[in-house]
Amino acid sequence: MKKFDIYQILFGILLSAISLYLLLRPSTSQSAPPSSIPTTPIGNLVWDQTEMTIGDVKAFAAATGFVSAAEKKGGGLSYEAGFVQKPG
C-alpha cells in the first residue's frame, strides 16, 4: 500500500489558499479616466479606441441620422494595396 506524504498535501493546500487569495482579493487597479483616452472628433461624433463592427456603425447612423463626410462627397477611400476611391 502506498503511503501518503503529508508535506505534499499541505503544500497543495497552501498553493490553493494562495491562489484563491490572489484571485478573490479586491482589485486596486482602476480604469483610465475618460479624459486620457485619445479621441477623434468627426462633426458632432467623437470616436475613441473602442472597436466597432460595421453593423454597430450602421445601427448608430440609422438611429441618429448621422451622415459621414464620405457619404456627403459621394464615396470614400478603401485600402486595396493602396487607397482607392469607392462610390457609396
PDB file as gemmi writes it, atoms N, CA and C in Angstrom:
CRYST1    1.000    1.000    1.000  90.00  90.00  90.00 P 1                      
ATOM      1  N   MET A   1       0.836  -1.176   0.000  1.00  0.00           N  
ATOM      2  CA  MET A   1       0.000   0.000   0.000  1.00  0.00           C  
ATOM      3  C   MET A   1       0.885   1.244   0.000  1.00  0.00           C  
ATOM      4  N   LYS A   2       0.504   2.243  -0.803  1.00  0.00           N  
ATOM      5  CA  LYS A   2       1.312   3.459  -0.947  1.00  0.00           C  
ATOM      6  C   LYS A   2       1.057   4.398   0.232  1.00  0.00           C  
ATOM      7  N   LYS A   3       2.124   4.978   0.762  1.00  0.00           N  
ATOM      8  CA  LYS A   3       1.999   5.915   1.870  1.00  0.00           C  
ATOM      9  C   LYS A   3       1.736   7.312   1.316  1.00  0.00           C  
ATOM     10  N   PHE A   4       0.963   8.080   2.059  1.00  0.00           N  
ATOM     11  CA  PHE A   4       0.726   9.467   1.697  1.00  0.00           C  
ATOM     12  C   PHE A   4       1.793  10.331   2.331  1.00  0.00           C  
ATOM     13  N   ASP A   5       2.283  11.272   1.567  1.00  0.00           N  
ATOM     14  CA  ASP A   5       3.267  12.221   2.092  1.00  0.00           C  
ATOM     15  C   ASP A   5       2.501  13.463   2.527  1.00  0.00           C  
ATOM     16  N   ILE A   6       2.406  13.689   3.827  1.00  0.00           N  
ATOM     17  CA  ILE A   6       1.632  14.802   4.365  1.00  0.00           C  
ATOM     18  C   ILE A   6       2.170  16.143   3.879  1.00  0.00           C  
ATOM     19  N   TYR A   7       3.456  16.247   3.606  1.00  0.00           N  
ATOM     20  CA  TYR A   7       4.033  17.516   3.157  1.00  0.00           C  
ATOM     21  C   TYR A   7       3.535  17.904   1.758  1.00  0.00           C  
ATOM     22  N   GLN A   8       3.330  16.944   0.890  1.00  0.00           N  
ATOM     23  CA  GLN A   8       2.777  17.237  -0.438  1.00  0.00           C  
ATOM     24  C   GLN A   8       1.339  17.719  -0.325  1.00  0.00           C  
ATOM     25  N   ILE A   9       0.571  17.111   0.556  1.00  0.00           N  
ATOM     26  CA  ILE A   9      -0.816  17.525   0.757  1.00  0.00           C  
ATOM     27  C   ILE A   9      -0.870  18.934   1.332  1.00  0.00           C  
ATOM     28  N   LEU A  10      -0.055  19.214   2.342  1.00  0.00           N  
ATOM     29  CA  LEU A  10      -0.025  20.553   2.942  1.00  0.00           C  
ATOM     30  C   LEU A  10       0.450  21.599   1.939  1.00  0.00           C  
ATOM     31  N   PHE A  11       1.420  21.234   1.111  1.00  0.00           N  
ATOM     32  CA  PHE A  11       1.915  22.162   0.097  1.00  0.00           C  
ATOM     33  C   PHE A  11       0.807  22.470  -0.922  1.00  0.00           C  
ATOM     34  N   GLY A  12       0.051  21.462  -1.324  1.00  0.00           N  
ATOM     35  CA  GLY A  12      -1.065  21.664  -2.244  1.00  0.00           C  
ATOM     36  C   GLY A  12      -2.141  22.549  -1.647  1.00  0.00           C  
ATOM     37  N   ILE A  13      -2.437  22.368  -0.372  1.00  0.00           N  
ATOM     38  CA  ILE A  13      -3.430  23.212   0.307  1.00  0.00           C  
ATOM     39  C   ILE A  13      -2.922  24.652   0.388  1.00  0.00           C  
ATOM     40  N   LEU A  14      -1.647  24.825   0.692  1.00  0.00           N  
ATOM     41  CA  LEU A  14      -1.057  26.164   0.768  1.00  0.00           C  
ATOM     42  C   LEU A  14      -1.123  26.858  -0.589  1.00  0.00           C  
ATOM     43  N   LEU A  15      -0.767  26.165  -1.660  1.00  0.00           N  
ATOM     44  CA  LEU A  15      -0.835  26.764  -3.001  1.00  0.00           C  
ATOM     45  C   LEU A  15      -2.273  27.114  -3.375  1.00  0.00           C  
ATOM     46  N   SER A  16      -3.221  26.256  -3.007  1.00  0.00           N  
ATOM     47  CA  SER A  16      -4.633  26.537  -3.291  1.00  0.00           C  
ATOM     48  C   SER A  16      -5.098  27.782  -2.543  1.00  0.00           C  
ATOM     49  N   ALA A  17      -4.687  27.917  -1.283  1.00  0.00           N  
ATOM     50  CA  ALA A  17      -5.087  29.082  -0.492  1.00  0.00           C  
ATOM     51  C   ALA A  17      -4.497  30.368  -1.073  1.00  0.00           C  
ATOM     52  N   ILE A  18      -3.231  30.314  -1.475  1.00  0.00           N  
ATOM     53  CA  ILE A  18      -2.591  31.490  -2.076  1.00  0.00           C  
ATOM     54  C   ILE A  18      -3.282  31.849  -3.389  1.00  0.00           C  
ATOM     55  N   SER A  19      -3.602  30.859  -4.195  1.00  0.00           N  
ATOM     56  CA  SER A  19      -4.285  31.103  -5.474  1.00  0.00           C  
ATOM     57  C   SER A  19      -5.645  31.739  -5.252  1.00  0.00           C  
ATOM     58  N   LEU A  20      -6.404  31.212  -4.311  1.00  0.00           N  
ATOM     59  CA  LEU A  20      -7.720  31.778  -4.012  1.00  0.00           C  
ATOM     60  C   LEU A  20      -7.600  33.221  -3.527  1.00  0.00           C  
ATOM     61  N   TYR A  21      -6.619  33.492  -2.680  1.00  0.00           N  
ATOM     62  CA  TYR A  21      -6.418  34.858  -2.203  1.00  0.00           C  
ATOM     63  C   TYR A  21      -6.122  35.802  -3.367  1.00  0.00           C  
ATOM     64  N   LEU A  22      -5.217  35.395  -4.257  1.00  0.00           N  
ATOM     65  CA  LEU A  22      -4.845  36.267  -5.370  1.00  0.00           C  
ATOM     66  C   LEU A  22      -6.003  36.464  -6.348  1.00  0.00           C  
ATOM     67  N   LEU A  23      -6.834  35.451  -6.539  1.00  0.00           N  
ATOM     68  CA  LEU A  23      -7.954  35.564  -7.463  1.00  0.00           C  
ATOM     69  C   LEU A  23      -9.123  36.355  -6.885  1.00  0.00           C  
ATOM     70  N   LEU A  24      -9.345  36.258  -5.572  1.00  0.00           N  
ATOM     71  CA  LEU A  24     -10.537  36.849  -4.972  1.00  0.00           C  
ATOM     72  C   LEU A  24     -10.296  38.172  -4.264  1.00  0.00           C  
ATOM     73  N   ARG A  25      -9.061  38.616  -4.171  1.00  0.00           N  
ATOM     74  CA  ARG A  25      -8.796  39.878  -3.474  1.00  0.00           C  
ATOM     75  C   ARG A  25      -9.349  41.044  -4.297  1.00  0.00           C  
ATOM     76  N   PRO A  26      -9.699  42.134  -3.640  1.00  0.00           N  
ATOM     77  CA  PRO A  26     -10.198  43.292  -4.380  1.00  0.00           C  
ATOM     78  C   PRO A  26      -9.105  43.870  -5.270  1.00  0.00           C  
ATOM     79  N   SER A  27      -9.492  44.284  -6.436  1.00  0.00           N  
ATOM     80  CA  SER A  27      -8.543  44.851  -7.382  1.00  0.00           C  
ATOM     81  C   SER A  27      -8.230  46.283  -6.990  1.00  0.00           C  
ATOM     82  N   THR A  28      -6.970  46.640  -6.990  1.00  0.00           N  
ATOM     83  CA  THR A  28      -6.574  48.012  -6.663  1.00  0.00           C  
ATOM     84  C   THR A  28      -6.435  48.863  -7.916  1.00  0.00           C  
ATOM     85  N   SER A  29      -6.445  48.228  -9.085  1.00  0.00           N  
ATOM     86  CA  SER A  29      -6.300  48.992 -10.316  1.00  0.00           C  
ATOM     87  C   SER A  29      -7.639  49.601 -10.709  1.00  0.00           C  
ATOM     88  N   GLN A  30      -7.561  50.743 -11.345  1.00  0.00           N  
ATOM     89  CA  GLN A  30      -8.758  51.420 -11.813  1.00  0.00           C  
ATOM     90  C   GLN A  30      -8.626  51.643 -13.302  1.00  0.00           C  
ATOM     91  N   SER A  31      -9.761  51.738 -13.970  1.00  0.00           N  
ATOM     92  CA  SER A  31      -9.698  52.007 -15.400  1.00  0.00           C  
ATOM     93  C   SER A  31      -9.231  53.441 -15.622  1.00  0.00           C  
ATOM     94  N   ALA A  32      -8.736  53.685 -16.805  1.00  0.00           N  
ATOM     95  CA  ALA A  32      -8.222  55.010 -17.131  1.00  0.00           C  
ATOM     96  C   ALA A  32      -9.352  56.028 -17.111  1.00  0.00           C  
ATOM     97  N   PRO A  33      -9.088  57.227 -16.645  1.00  0.00           N  
ATOM     98  CA  PRO A  33     -10.118  58.257 -16.689  1.00  0.00           C  
ATOM     99  C   PRO A  33     -10.489  58.554 -18.134  1.00  0.00           C  
ATOM    100  N   PRO A  34     -11.743  58.894 -18.389  1.00  0.00           N  
ATOM    101  CA  PRO A  34     -12.175  59.130 -19.765  1.00  0.00           C  
ATOM    102  C   PRO A  34     -11.344  60.186 -20.495  1.00  0.00           C  
ATOM    103  N   SER A  35     -10.791  61.134 -19.778  1.00  0.00           N  
ATOM    104  CA  SER A  35     -10.042  62.204 -20.434  1.00  0.00           C  
ATOM    105  C   SER A  35      -8.699  61.735 -20.992  1.00  0.00           C  
ATOM    106  N   SER A  36      -8.200  60.568 -20.533  1.00  0.00           N  
ATOM    107  CA  SER A  36      -6.901  60.104 -21.009  1.00  0.00           C  
ATOM    108  C   SER A  36      -7.024  59.198 -22.241  1.00  0.00           C  
ATOM    109  N   ILE A  37      -8.235  58.865 -22.659  1.00  0.00           N  
ATOM    110  CA  ILE A  37      -8.430  58.018 -23.835  1.00  0.00           C  
ATOM    111  C   ILE A  37      -8.421  58.908 -25.070  1.00  0.00           C  
ATOM    112  N   PRO A  38      -7.517  58.666 -26.014  1.00  0.00           N  
ATOM    113  CA  PRO A  38      -7.468  59.510 -27.213  1.00  0.00           C  
ATOM    114  C   PRO A  38      -8.763  59.416 -28.006  1.00  0.00           C  
ATOM    115  N   THR A  39      -9.257  60.562 -28.441  1.00  0.00           N  
ATOM    116  CA  THR A  39     -10.484  60.610 -29.234  1.00  0.00           C  
ATOM    117  C   THR A  39     -10.246  61.426 -30.495  1.00  0.00           C  
ATOM    118  N   THR A  40     -11.107  61.205 -31.479  1.00  0.00           N  
ATOM    119  CA  THR A  40     -11.053  61.963 -32.730  1.00  0.00           C  
ATOM    120  C   THR A  40     -12.443  62.492 -33.032  1.00  0.00           C  
ATOM    121  N   PRO A  41     -12.641  63.815 -32.999  1.00  0.00           N  
ATOM    122  CA  PRO A  41     -13.960  64.347 -33.323  1.00  0.00           C  
ATOM    123  C   PRO A  41     -14.186  64.356 -34.832  1.00  0.00           C  
ATOM    124  N   ILE A  42     -15.351  63.914 -35.250  1.00  0.00           N  
ATOM    125  CA  ILE A  42     -15.766  63.951 -36.651  1.00  0.00           C  
ATOM    126  C   ILE A  42     -17.156  64.567 -36.657  1.00  0.00           C  
ATOM    127  N   GLY A  43     -17.242  65.851 -36.952  1.00  0.00           N  
ATOM    128  CA  GLY A  43     -18.521  66.547 -36.857  1.00  0.00           C  
ATOM    129  C   GLY A  43     -18.991  66.545 -35.417  1.00  0.00           C  
ATOM    130  N   ASN A  44     -20.238  66.097 -35.193  1.00  0.00           N  
ATOM    131  CA  ASN A  44     -20.784  66.010 -33.834  1.00  0.00           C  
ATOM    132  C   ASN A  44     -20.474  64.675 -33.169  1.00  0.00           C  
ATOM    133  N   LEU A  45     -19.747  63.816 -33.847  1.00  0.00           N  
ATOM    134  CA  LEU A  45     -19.438  62.481 -33.360  1.00  0.00           C  
ATOM    135  C   LEU A  45     -17.998  62.438 -32.864  1.00  0.00           C  
ATOM    136  N   VAL A  46     -17.769  61.750 -31.745  1.00  0.00           N  
ATOM    137  CA  VAL A  46     -16.421  61.589 -31.198  1.00  0.00           C  
ATOM    138  C   VAL A  46     -16.097  60.104 -31.176  1.00  0.00           C  
ATOM    139  N   TRP A  47     -15.050  59.696 -31.904  1.00  0.00           N  
ATOM    140  CA  TRP A  47     -14.608  58.305 -31.955  1.00  0.00           C  
ATOM    141  C   TRP A  47     -13.494  58.112 -30.942  1.00  0.00           C  
ATOM    142  N   ASP A  48     -13.489  56.949 -30.265  1.00  0.00           N  
ATOM    143  CA  ASP A  48     -12.394  56.614 -29.373  1.00  0.00           C  
ATOM    144  C   ASP A  48     -11.797  55.275 -29.791  1.00  0.00           C  
ATOM    145  N   GLN A  49     -11.054  54.628 -28.895  1.00  0.00           N  
ATOM    146  CA  GLN A  49     -10.349  53.411 -29.248  1.00  0.00           C  
ATOM    147  C   GLN A  49     -11.212  52.149 -29.165  1.00  0.00           C  
ATOM    148  N   THR A  50     -12.486  52.271 -28.855  1.00  0.00           N  
ATOM    149  CA  THR A  50     -13.348  51.106 -28.751  1.00  0.00           C  
ATOM    150  C   THR A  50     -13.640  50.556 -30.147  1.00  0.00           C  
ATOM    151  N   GLU A  51     -13.448  49.263 -30.319  1.00  0.00           N  
ATOM    152  CA  GLU A  51     -13.696  48.649 -31.616  1.00  0.00           C  
ATOM    153  C   GLU A  51     -15.194  48.591 -31.889  1.00  0.00           C  
ATOM    154  N   MET A  52     -15.546  48.809 -33.144  1.00  0.00           N  
ATOM    155  CA  MET A  52     -16.943  48.738 -33.570  1.00  0.00           C  
ATOM    156  C   MET A  52     -17.014  47.910 -34.842  1.00  0.00           C  
ATOM    157  N   THR A  53     -18.125  47.239 -35.001  1.00  0.00           N  
ATOM    158  CA  THR A  53     -18.341  46.498 -36.240  1.00  0.00           C  
ATOM    159  C   THR A  53     -19.051  47.410 -37.236  1.00  0.00           C  
ATOM    160  N   ILE A  54     -19.097  46.985 -38.477  1.00  0.00           N  
ATOM    161  CA  ILE A  54     -19.830  47.752 -39.489  1.00  0.00           C  
ATOM    162  C   ILE A  54     -21.300  47.830 -39.095  1.00  0.00           C  
ATOM    163  N   GLY A  55     -21.818  46.743 -38.527  1.00  0.00           N  
ATOM    164  CA  GLY A  55     -23.206  46.729 -38.065  1.00  0.00           C  
ATOM    165  C   GLY A  55     -23.460  47.758 -36.976  1.00  0.00           C  
ATOM    166  N   ASP A  56     -22.487  47.926 -36.048  1.00  0.00           N  
ATOM    167  CA  ASP A  56     -22.614  48.938 -34.997  1.00  0.00           C  
ATOM    168  C   ASP A  56     -22.703  50.332 -35.601  1.00  0.00           C  
ATOM    169  N   VAL A  57     -21.856  50.620 -36.578  1.00  0.00           N  
ATOM    170  CA  VAL A  57     -21.850  51.935 -37.215  1.00  0.00           C  
ATOM    171  C   VAL A  57     -23.157  52.155 -37.980  1.00  0.00           C  
ATOM    172  N   LYS A  58     -23.638  51.144 -38.693  1.00  0.00           N  
ATOM    173  CA  LYS A  58     -24.893  51.268 -39.428  1.00  0.00           C  
ATOM    174  C   LYS A  58     -26.067  51.500 -38.482  1.00  0.00           C  
ATOM    175  N   ALA A  59     -26.085  50.796 -37.354  1.00  0.00           N  
ATOM    176  CA  ALA A  59     -27.163  50.973 -36.373  1.00  0.00           C  
ATOM    177  C   ALA A  59     -27.113  52.384 -35.786  1.00  0.00           C  
ATOM    178  N   PHE A  60     -25.900  52.881 -35.494  1.00  0.00           N  
ATOM    179  CA  PHE A  60     -25.757  54.233 -34.972  1.00  0.00           C  
ATOM    180  C   PHE A  60     -26.243  55.249 -35.992  1.00  0.00           C  
ATOM    181  N   ALA A  61     -25.834  55.081 -37.243  1.00  0.00           N  
ATOM    182  CA  ALA A  61     -26.223  56.019 -38.298  1.00  0.00           C  
ATOM    183  C   ALA A  61     -27.737  56.008 -38.493  1.00  0.00           C  
ATOM    184  N   ALA A  62     -28.343  54.834 -38.451  1.00  0.00           N  
ATOM    185  CA  ALA A  62     -29.792  54.734 -38.629  1.00  0.00           C  
ATOM    186  C   ALA A  62     -30.537  55.378 -37.454  1.00  0.00           C  
ATOM    187  N   ALA A  63     -30.011  55.197 -36.244  1.00  0.00           N  
ATOM    188  CA  ALA A  63     -30.685  55.725 -35.054  1.00  0.00           C  
ATOM    189  C   ALA A  63     -30.547  57.231 -34.916  1.00  0.00           C  
ATOM    190  N   THR A  64     -29.428  57.786 -35.363  1.00  0.00           N  
ATOM    191  CA  THR A  64     -29.162  59.214 -35.149  1.00  0.00           C  
ATOM    192  C   THR A  64     -29.265  60.047 -36.411  1.00  0.00           C  
ATOM    193  N   GLY A  65     -29.341  59.402 -37.577  1.00  0.00           N  
ATOM    194  CA  GLY A  65     -29.361  60.151 -38.831  1.00  0.00           C  
ATOM    195  C   GLY A  65     -27.993  60.663 -39.236  1.00  0.00           C  
ATOM    196  N   PHE A  66     -26.928  60.075 -38.676  1.00  0.00           N  
ATOM    197  CA  PHE A  66     -25.557  60.503 -38.980  1.00  0.00           C  
ATOM    198  C   PHE A  66     -25.223  60.222 -40.438  1.00  0.00           C  
ATOM    199  N   VAL A  67     -24.628  61.207 -41.094  1.00  0.00           N  
ATOM    200  CA  VAL A  67     -24.160  61.063 -42.473  1.00  0.00           C  
ATOM    201  C   VAL A  67     -22.683  61.417 -42.479  1.00  0.00           C  
ATOM    202  N   SER A  68     -21.847  60.490 -42.911  1.00  0.00           N  
ATOM    203  CA  SER A  68     -20.398  60.712 -42.895  1.00  0.00           C  
ATOM    204  C   SER A  68     -19.982  61.674 -43.996  1.00  0.00           C  
ATOM    205  N   ALA A  69     -18.776  62.201 -43.853  1.00  0.00           N  
ATOM    206  CA  ALA A  69     -18.225  63.089 -44.879  1.00  0.00           C  
ATOM    207  C   ALA A  69     -18.080  62.349 -46.208  1.00  0.00           C  
ATOM    208  N   ALA A  70     -17.724  61.063 -46.163  1.00  0.00           N  
ATOM    209  CA  ALA A  70     -17.586  60.270 -47.389  1.00  0.00           C  
ATOM    210  C   ALA A  70     -18.932  60.140 -48.093  1.00  0.00           C  
ATOM    211  N   GLU A  71     -19.998  59.929 -47.316  1.00  0.00           N  
ATOM    212  CA  GLU A  71     -21.325  59.827 -47.925  1.00  0.00           C  
ATOM    213  C   GLU A  71     -21.745  61.154 -48.549  1.00  0.00           C  
ATOM    214  N   LYS A  72     -21.391  62.252 -47.886  1.00  0.00           N  
ATOM    215  CA  LYS A  72     -21.724  63.572 -48.422  1.00  0.00           C  
ATOM    216  C   LYS A  72     -20.992  63.848 -49.736  1.00  0.00           C  
ATOM    217  N   LYS A  73     -19.769  63.308 -49.853  1.00  0.00           N  
ATOM    218  CA  LYS A  73     -18.963  63.511 -51.064  1.00  0.00           C  
ATOM    219  C   LYS A  73     -19.277  62.479 -52.144  1.00  0.00           C  
ATOM    220  N   GLY A  74     -20.125  61.516 -51.849  1.00  0.00           N  
ATOM    221  CA  GLY A  74     -20.475  60.504 -52.834  1.00  0.00           C  
ATOM    222  C   GLY A  74     -19.605  59.268 -52.810  1.00  0.00           C  
ATOM    223  N   GLY A  75     -18.707  59.154 -51.841  1.00  0.00           N  
ATOM    224  CA  GLY A  75     -17.851  57.970 -51.740  1.00  0.00           C  
ATOM    225  C   GLY A  75     -16.683  58.218 -50.809  1.00  0.00           C  
ATOM    226  N   GLY A  76     -15.980  57.159 -50.498  1.00  0.00           N  
ATOM    227  CA  GLY A  76     -14.839  57.260 -49.593  1.00  0.00           C  
ATOM    228  C   GLY A  76     -13.674  56.448 -50.095  1.00  0.00           C  
ATOM    229  N   LEU A  77     -12.629  56.413 -49.277  1.00  0.00           N  
ATOM    230  CA  LEU A  77     -11.417  55.690 -49.641  1.00  0.00           C  
ATOM    231  C   LEU A  77     -11.437  54.293 -49.035  1.00  0.00           C  
ATOM    232  N   SER A  78     -10.971  53.326 -49.796  1.00  0.00           N  
ATOM    233  CA  SER A  78     -10.818  51.953 -49.339  1.00  0.00           C  
ATOM    234  C   SER A  78      -9.382  51.541 -49.620  1.00  0.00           C  
ATOM    235  N   TYR A  79      -8.787  50.785 -48.681  1.00  0.00           N  
ATOM    236  CA  TYR A  79      -7.397  50.379 -48.874  1.00  0.00           C  
ATOM    237  C   TYR A  79      -7.354  49.026 -49.557  1.00  0.00           C  
ATOM    238  N   GLU A  80      -6.846  48.995 -50.776  1.00  0.00           N  
ATOM    239  CA  GLU A  80      -6.674  47.755 -51.543  1.00  0.00           C  
ATOM    240  C   GLU A  80      -5.308  47.815 -52.199  1.00  0.00           C  
ATOM    241  N   ALA A  81      -4.268  47.485 -51.448  1.00  0.00           N  
ATOM    242  CA  ALA A  81      -2.878  47.623 -51.903  1.00  0.00           C  
ATOM    243  C   ALA A  81      -2.614  49.073 -52.303  1.00  0.00           C  
ATOM    244  N   GLY A  82      -3.216  49.977 -51.587  1.00  0.00           N  
ATOM    245  CA  GLY A  82      -3.183  51.413 -51.834  1.00  0.00           C  
ATOM    246  C   GLY A  82      -4.604  51.933 -51.725  1.00  0.00           C  
ATOM    247  N   PHE A  83      -4.760  53.217 -51.441  1.00  0.00           N  
ATOM    248  CA  PHE A  83      -6.103  53.778 -51.285  1.00  0.00           C  
ATOM    249  C   PHE A  83      -6.782  53.953 -52.632  1.00  0.00           C  
ATOM    250  N   VAL A  84      -8.034  53.537 -52.693  1.00  0.00           N  
ATOM    251  CA  VAL A  84      -8.822  53.609 -53.916  1.00  0.00           C  
ATOM    252  C   VAL A  84     -10.142  54.313 -53.582  1.00  0.00           C  
ATOM    253  N   GLN A  85     -10.545  55.262 -54.415  1.00  0.00           N  
ATOM    254  CA  GLN A  85     -11.829  55.942 -54.219  1.00  0.00           C  
ATOM    255  C   GLN A  85     -12.962  54.989 -54.585  1.00  0.00           C  
ATOM    256  N   LYS A  86     -13.921  54.824 -53.659  1.00  0.00           N  
ATOM    257  CA  LYS A  86     -15.065  53.935 -53.877  1.00  0.00           C  
ATOM    258  C   LYS A  86     -16.346  54.738 -53.802  1.00  0.00           C  
ATOM    259  N   PRO A  87     -17.285  54.498 -54.691  1.00  0.00           N  
ATOM    260  CA  PRO A  87     -18.573  55.184 -54.602  1.00  0.00           C  
ATOM    261  C   PRO A  87     -19.404  54.640 -53.453  1.00  0.00           C  
ATOM    262  N   GLY A  88     -20.324  55.433 -52.954  1.00  0.00           N  
ATOM    263  CA  GLY A  88     -21.239  54.979 -51.918  1.00  0.00           C  
ATOM    264  C   GLY A  88     -20.814  55.359 -50.530  1.00  0.00           C  
TER     265      GLY A  88                                                      
END                                                                             
